Amino acid sequence: MSSSDTVYEIKQLAGSSGIGVEEAVQNAIDRARTPEGTLRWFEVVGARGYIEKGKVSYWQVEVKIGIHPGAEEEKRDAGPAKGEKKPDPEKKEKSEEAGEAKAGNGGKYRCKVCGYIYDPSKGDTDNGVDPGTPFKDLPDDWKCPECGAAKDMFEKV
Ligand SMILES: [Fe+2]
């Protein structure tokens, strides 16, 4: 074995975009959530689209992303992983007060692109959305945490 043998960790993600394949790939990379500097390459595994009224409305591109493990380990040694916010149990009451949560389904919305379910009682803490945030109160630029689809690609469950 030579010292140039590098082992990569491979993450497979699906990114989506209303503009095109390239932006969908970039969205997937943005969502890979690995420490900066560890991403090395990507490979398009597959691409598909979503058709609305006979027109291409969304591209969904599945990519494999190669992550250089060395750089990541350095960060890991720096201390316990932070940023994993545990949902605050006190905020649970807030979601019950929110009118939408009374709809019987908990005000959940499903991503039409990848099937991700937004659950207001859980929020999207990875992206700064507190538990108890109704779907309609999500910022307009909020995107599906799984595939990067925009808010208007969600439907009520
Ligand atoms: Fe999605």
Residues whose N, C-alpha, C, O or C-beta is under 5 A from the ligand:
A	BS01	LIG	C111 V113 C114 G115 Y116 C144 E146 C147 G148 A149
